[in-house]
Amino acid sequence: MTVDPGDIAEVAGIRATSPLRTVSDVVLLVDRYPAVSVLDSALNRRRIDPAQLMVIPSLIRGRRGAVAARAYLSEADGRAQSPLETRSRLRCVDGRVPPDTLQLEVRDDDGYLLGVGDLGWRGPRVIAEADGRDAHAAPEAVFADRRRQNRLVNAGWTILRFTWQDTLHPAYIPHTVRQAIAAAQRR
């Protein structure tokens, strides 16, 4: 496979393929979860824009893995802020309990922002947080997470917290979300 000169960029003095070319190549080589994570990350970090997703099928046409990779494109969502959020969302999608939104802003009656949830189910007022070790392990982050969770719970929301380990068990996250939704509907 040859690389078009237009697909070459310089990053910190090192020649590399452009973000669009890199993403297009990677989604051909990996399974669904890492492929969608790469797409989500590239969109979230604005390395590619949503319009460029439409170009990827032409870049991968006829290459091994292209059929599967085209399916991954429809699952990309730049609102996911980490691979853990992507994996948690895909577990919910696979478990037939997809969130109706990502990065759900919850405000009080005065418009004060109580918190932002990674995955949200607005009707039953359920939020799932994908707690990565790096972002949530520092003491300051733990305290901030607790304060935010208390504000959301006091506003009538159920908060679920998931880790990377939880994503390794396909049924765990959707089962837990389903239980929380059912409990919320009984109230």
WOSULZI-V640553 format. One record per residue. N is the residue number from 1. PHI is phi in whole degrees, 0 to 359 (none if undefined). PSI is psi in whole degrees, -180 to 180 (NA if undefined). Layout:
N;PHI;PSI
N;PHI;PSI
//
This chain:
1;none;132
2;262;152
3;254;125
4;295;136
5;305;-28
6;289;-13
7;269;5
8;258;132
9;232;161
10;251;126
11;236;116
12;51;39
13;82;5
14;246;133
15;286;133
16;212;163
17;288;155
18;296;159
19;304;-42
20;298;-45
21;296;-43
22;298;-48
23;299;-43
24;300;-40
25;288;-42
26;295;-43
27;296;-17
28;281;-22
29;258;-15
30;238;166
31;286;176
32;305;-52
33;299;-51
34;293;-32
35;296;-48
36;294;-35
37;298;-42
38;295;-44
39;298;-47
40;301;-46
41;297;-44
42;298;-39
43;290;-47
44;299;-39
45;272;5
46;60;35
47;281;-30
48;227;161
49;247;164
50;305;-34
51;296;-32
52;291;-23
53;302;-33
54;290;-18
55;275;-27
56;304;-43
57;305;-37
58;289;-30
59;286;-26
60;254;-3
61;309;130
62;81;0
63;264;152
64;301;130
65;93;-2
66;295;-37
67;297;-50
68;296;-43
69;299;-37
70;298;-36
71;293;-35
72;296;-31
73;301;-37
74;288;-15
75;265;-5
76;291;140
77;212;111
78;291;-5
79;283;-20
80;294;130
81;259;2
82;197;160
83;300;-32
84;295;-41
85;296;-41
86;297;-48
87;299;-42
88;297;-44
89;298;-45
90;295;-36
91;299;-41
92;294;-42
93;299;-48
94;297;-32
95;272;11
96;61;36
97;220;59
98;293;144
99;293;151
100;272;-10
101;201;161
102;243;152
103;53;55
104;287;117
105;275;127
106;247;125
107;238;153
108;277;-177
109;297;-23
110;269;2
111;89;3
112;289;131
113;286;114
114;277;-33
115;171;169
116;237;125
117;261;142
118;298;-50
119;233;137
120;226;144
121;238;99
122;294;-44
123;305;-57
124;278;-1
125;60;56
126;241;135
127;236;137
128;246;130
129;253;133
130;260;102
131;265;97
132;283;149
133;300;-47
134;297;-46
135;281;-22
136;240;5
137;271;-29
138;296;144
139;307;-40
140;298;-40
141;292;-41
142;300;-46
143;295;-42
144;296;-42
145;300;-42
146;295;-44
147;298;-45
148;297;-44
149;299;-43
150;299;-42
151;299;-44
152;292;-43
153;297;-43
154;295;-22
155;271;5
156;97;16
157;260;145
158;266;131
159;246;125
160;249;145
161;235;130
162;234;150
163;242;174
164;303;-43
165;304;-38
166;297;-32
167;288;-14
168;282;-11
169;248;101
170;308;-36
171;270;-17
172;298;-53
173;296;-51
174;297;-36
175;297;-45
176;295;-41
177;296;-45
178;301;-42
179;297;-42
180;294;-40
181;295;-43
182;297;-42
183;296;-40
184;295;-36
185;286;-21
186;281;-18
187;288;NA
//
